Amino acid sequence: MALTGADVAKHSKADDCWVIVHGKAYDVTEFLPEHPGGSKIIVKYAGKDATEEFEPIHPPDTLDKYLPKSKHLGPVDMSTVAKEKTEESPDEIERQKRIQEMPLLEQCYNLLDFEAVARRVMKKTAWGYYSSAADDEITLRENRSAFQRMWFRPRILVNVEKVDFSTTMLGTPTSIPFYVTATALGKLGHPEGEVVLTRASQKHDVIQMIPTLASCSFDEIIDAAGPGQVQWLQLYVNKDRAITQRIVQHAERRGCRGLFITVDAPQLGRREKDMRTKFTEQGSNIQDGQVTDNSQGAARAISSFIDPALSWADIPWFQSITKMPIVLKGVQRVEDVLKAVEAGVQGVVLSNHGGRQLEFSRSAIEVLAETMPVLREQGLDGKIEVYVDGGVRRATDILKALCLGAKGVGIGRPFLYAMSAYGLDGVDRAMQLLKDEMEMGMRLIGATNIAELTPALVDSRGLFSHAAPPSDNLASAVYDPLVNPGQRVGVAQAKSRL
Ligand SMILES: Cc1cc2nc3c(=O)[nH]c(=O)nc-3n(C[C@H](O)[C@H](O)[C@H](O)COP(=O)(O)O)c2cc1C
């Protein structure tokens, strides 16, 4: 017989704590001290339905994996569970109004349009997580401005009636040289999570990189793919290498065609925008009259397993456990690209993690311009595939990267924003817009296929100029400007002040 809401509500304390998730009750009392996100967030839901809070952060198989079967108490008759009276905050009421007034999808003409809409209609906490970057967000903005310091040198009078921008990445054909890069916690933006990106990628014959920290389970994302659809795995390496080995070999068995090991995140960057939104939104910050800072809670907790001891010495081990091509994601200097060639991996992604890790990392496009001439000089450019990500918003950005020698580019936030605002149709349109821009861009620079995109088509002299970094917003806001002298002070007035 199913439990009732009243049965569960009796267990509403830290030393006797039941919660409901997806219509089933769980006794989590003994698990509380082990919860990577701390016990407080669970105790807040003691005796209640925690599904809404649980859902985006935990893949569906989490409870089966981490909570002993004896603590699974069975189904709850949800008609007997008192609905939480969530008083709608004025912010939420405003947001709902903005959703009603959202522009039609057809009014979005480029990827930045999706960002503008998402900013207005997404929940503050989700927006905070997706949009934030490290420290003063100078690298985040540099990722965009670097592309704006590169210009084209188009060829004219080339027959561009037919242009073909299909290519191959890690040996598999794909329709266009961009892929959906790995971004964690898809369900913060859309109730269905990452599978929305899978479906759009299938429609457009685009490759998807599956994040270790997806909201959907890995198998759900694989199962959502169509026949022959290419997916890669992004890997955060666990301190427990047996777990890592299981994840990698499972991915290979399920048909993943590339292993992208993230190497720029031994510790999570400090993303203050994200911290601030959580601080103001979560009532749980004030407990027993004490203000506690749990603002990095979820993001830090879910990544606490990542091994900061990961090093070059681990690479042969990865090569011994998988036949998938291995790519290092988050390389930031040519010296490390050369080391990657030496280590015998198949690729690198030049990336600063969308500006979310080391502040004052250079843009990937700049590191690419540093890297490719060295690889060519040493005859190594055919030995390794070089990818870039960060700040790609237009097909002209893709073209610039390919002209410099990238095999392809990763795109992160734009697809999250399109998905959050418009769901599958949004991601579909975003991909189509990129394809339309790509066709036009190829024609206008005089290239009919990917092989014709060469360094001669770009002027990248400005790329290395860091003369004027993007403005430092926080410092500007607190800067007290110098002022000119005010009114002349009369002698009598001046004397009276003495
Ligand atoms: C919300 C969000 C979550 C991310 N999660 C991961 C992750 O789990 N693993 C990873 O290797 N990179 C992650 N990244 C970094 C992306 O893979 C990629 O490097 C970056 O988003 C590219 O920049 P862009 O967003 O400007 O396109 C994340 C980025 C964002 C914006």
Ligand as a Chemical Component Dictionary entry (heavy atoms), coordinates in Angstrom:
data_LIG
# 
_chem_comp.id                   LIG 
_chem_comp.type                 NON-POLYMER 
_chem_comp.pdbx_formal_charge   0 
_chem_comp.three_letter_code    LIG 
# 
loop_
_chem_comp_atom.comp_id 
_chem_comp_atom.atom_id 
_chem_comp_atom.alt_atom_id 
_chem_comp_atom.type_symbol 
_chem_comp_atom.charge 
_chem_comp_atom.model_Cartn_x 
_chem_comp_atom.model_Cartn_y 
_chem_comp_atom.model_Cartn_z 
_chem_comp_atom.pdbx_ordinal 
LIG C1  C1  C 0 26.852 26.300 -17.831 1  
LIG C2  C2  C 0 28.133 25.701 -18.282 2  
LIG C3  C3  C 0 28.497 24.447 -17.814 3  
LIG C4  C4  C 0 29.687 23.869 -18.232 4  
LIG N1  N1  N 0 29.999 22.611 -17.798 5  
LIG C5  C5  C 0 31.139 22.019 -18.232 6  
LIG C6  C6  C 0 31.459 20.711 -17.816 7  
LIG O1  O1  O 0 30.726 20.090 -17.045 8  
LIG N2  N2  N 0 32.608 20.152 -18.271 9  
LIG C7  C7  C 0 33.451 20.829 -19.127 10 
LIG O2  O2  O 0 34.489 20.292 -19.525 11 
LIG N3  N3  N 0 33.153 22.077 -19.553 12 
LIG C8  C8  C 0 32.035 22.674 -19.129 13 
LIG N4  N4  N 0 31.726 23.938 -19.563 14 
LIG C9  C9  C 0 32.625 24.605 -20.527 15 
LIG C10 C10 C 0 32.189 24.359 -21.964 16 
LIG O3  O3  O 0 32.408 23.032 -22.360 17 
LIG C11 C11 C 0 32.946 25.272 -22.956 18 
LIG O4  O4  O 0 34.316 25.189 -22.710 19 
LIG C12 C12 C 0 32.468 26.723 -22.896 20 
LIG O5  O5  O 0 31.125 26.811 -22.551 21 
LIG C13 C13 C 0 32.682 27.393 -24.237 22 
LIG O6  O6  O 0 32.326 28.717 -24.160 23 
LIG P1  P1  P 0 30.936 29.337 -24.672 24 
LIG O7  O7  O 0 29.944 29.036 -23.609 25 
LIG O8  O8  O 0 31.259 30.786 -24.797 26 
LIG O9  O9  O 0 30.592 28.710 -26.001 27 
LIG C14 C14 C 0 30.549 24.559 -19.134 28 
LIG C15 C15 C 0 30.168 25.817 -19.599 29 
LIG C16 C16 C 0 28.982 26.390 -19.186 30 
LIG C17 C17 C 0 28.597 27.738 -19.735 31 
# 
loop_
_chem_comp_bond.comp_id 
_chem_comp_bond.atom_id_1 
_chem_comp_bond.atom_id_2 
_chem_comp_bond.value_order 
_chem_comp_bond.pdbx_ordinal 
LIG C1  C2  SING 1  
LIG C2  C3  SING 2  
LIG C2  C16 DOUB 3  
LIG C3  C4  DOUB 4  
LIG C4  N1  SING 5  
LIG C4  C14 SING 6  
LIG N1  C5  DOUB 7  
LIG C5  C6  SING 8  
LIG C5  C8  SING 9  
LIG C6  O1  DOUB 10 
LIG C6  N2  SING 11 
LIG N2  C7  SING 12 
LIG C7  O2  DOUB 13 
LIG C7  N3  SING 14 
LIG N3  C8  DOUB 15 
LIG C8  N4  SING 16 
LIG N4  C9  SING 17 
LIG N4  C14 SING 18 
LIG C9  C10 SING 19 
LIG C10 O3  SING 20 
LIG C10 C11 SING 21 
LIG C11 O4  SING 22 
LIG C11 C12 SING 23 
LIG C12 O5  SING 24 
LIG C12 C13 SING 25 
LIG C13 O6  SING 26 
LIG O6  P1  SING 27 
LIG P1  O7  DOUB 28 
LIG P1  O8  SING 29 
LIG P1  O9  SING 30 
LIG C14 C15 DOUB 31 
LIG C15 C16 SING 32 
LIG C16 C17 SING 33 
# 
